[in-house]
Structures are given as C-alpha cells and as structure tokens.
Amino acid sequence: MLDLLSTHWHQIMFIGFLIVWATRSREQISELQKDVKILQDLLSKNVEWTQQQQEKLVQLRAEQDVANRQITAIWEFINKLRDKQGG
C-alpha cells in the first residue's frame, strides 16, 4: 500500500486538487446563479415600474390634451362673445 502511494503520489495529489477545484467551482457557480437571480428580479421590478410610469404618462398626456381642447373651446367662445358685442 505504501509502495502504491509512493509510486502514484503525484496522481493522487492531482486528483485531490481536481476535487478541491471542482468543489470550489461549484460553490462559485452557485453564488453566481444567486446573483443572476437577484439581478433578474431587480430588472423585472424596474421593467414593471417603467411600464407603470409609461402608462401614467400616457394617461396624463390624454388628460392634458382634453384640458387644452377645453381651454381652446373656452377662448373661442369668449372671442365669439367679444365679436358679437363689438360688432
């Protein structure tokens, strides 16, 4: 047995190194996968927030357009009244 170890010690060390390296790599991959999941969740939240903001912006623009049309109609009405009084 000692003869086998002394003859193949470099191969045993290499296999041990590979096992350690594979274990550390697996842990790092696991941590990276967790980080990616967190980033995906944050991105999803940002996309959802952006979409909500765009919907609100569209609604506000529509309301502003209605208000502008009403203001224009009021001014046109006032101008017609002035024309009737002056004319």
C-alpha positions as CSV (number, residue, x, y, z in Angstrom):
1,M,0.0,0.0,0.0
2,L,2.8,2.5,0.9
3,D,4.6,1.4,-2.2
4,L,1.4,2.3,-4.3
5,L,1.2,5.7,-2.6
6,S,4.8,6.5,-3.1
7,T,4.7,5.5,-6.7
8,H,1.5,7.4,-7.6
9,W,1.6,10.3,-5.1
10,H,1.6,12.9,-7.9
11,Q,-1.5,11.4,-9.5
12,I,-3.3,11.2,-6.1
13,M,-2.4,14.8,-5.4
14,F,-3.6,15.8,-8.9
15,I,-6.9,14.0,-8.3
16,G,-7.2,15.7,-4.9
17,F,-6.5,19.1,-6.5
18,L,-9.2,18.4,-9.1
19,I,-11.8,17.5,-6.4
20,V,-11.0,20.7,-4.5
21,W,-11.1,22.8,-7.7
22,A,-14.4,21.2,-8.8
23,T,-16.0,21.8,-5.3
24,R,-14.9,25.5,-5.2
25,S,-16.0,26.0,-8.8
26,R,-19.4,24.5,-8.0
27,E,-19.8,26.9,-5.0
28,Q,-18.8,29.9,-7.1
29,I,-21.3,28.9,-9.8
30,S,-24.0,28.5,-7.2
31,E,-23.2,32.0,-5.8
32,L,-23.2,33.5,-9.4
33,Q,-26.6,31.9,-10.1
34,K,-27.9,33.5,-6.9
35,D,-26.5,36.9,-8.1
36,V,-28.1,36.4,-11.5
37,K,-31.4,35.6,-9.9
38,I,-31.2,38.8,-7.8
39,L,-30.3,40.8,-10.9
40,Q,-33.2,39.3,-12.9
41,D,-35.6,40.2,-10.1
42,L,-34.4,43.7,-9.9
43,L,-34.6,44.1,-13.7
44,S,-38.1,42.7,-13.6
45,K,-39.1,45.2,-11.0
46,N,-37.5,48.1,-13.0
47,V,-39.3,47.0,-16.1
48,E,-42.6,46.8,-14.3
49,W,-42.0,50.3,-12.7
50,T,-41.1,51.7,-16.1
51,Q,-44.2,50.3,-17.7
52,Q,-46.4,51.7,-14.9
53,Q,-44.7,55.1,-15.4
54,Q,-45.3,55.0,-19.2
55,E,-49.0,54.1,-18.6
56,K,-49.3,57.1,-16.2
57,L,-47.6,59.3,-18.7
58,V,-50.0,58.3,-21.5
59,Q,-52.9,59.0,-19.2
60,L,-51.6,62.4,-18.1
61,R,-51.0,63.4,-21.8
62,A,-54.5,62.4,-22.6
63,E,-55.9,64.4,-19.7
64,Q,-53.7,67.4,-20.8
65,D,-54.9,67.1,-24.4
66,V,-58.5,67.2,-23.1
67,A,-57.8,70.2,-20.9
68,N,-56.1,72.0,-23.8
69,R,-59.1,71.4,-26.0
70,Q,-61.4,72.7,-23.3
71,I,-59.3,75.8,-22.9
72,T,-59.2,76.4,-26.6
73,A,-63.0,76.0,-26.8
74,I,-63.5,78.5,-23.9
75,W,-61.2,81.0,-25.6
76,E,-63.1,80.6,-28.9
77,F,-66.4,81.1,-27.1
78,I,-65.0,84.2,-25.4
79,N,-63.8,85.6,-28.7
80,K,-67.2,84.9,-30.3
81,L,-68.9,86.8,-27.5
82,R,-66.5,89.8,-27.9
83,D,-67.1,89.8,-31.7
84,K,-70.9,89.9,-31.1
85,Q,-70.6,92.7,-28.6
86,G,-68.1,94.7,-30.6
87,G,-69.8,94.1,-33.9
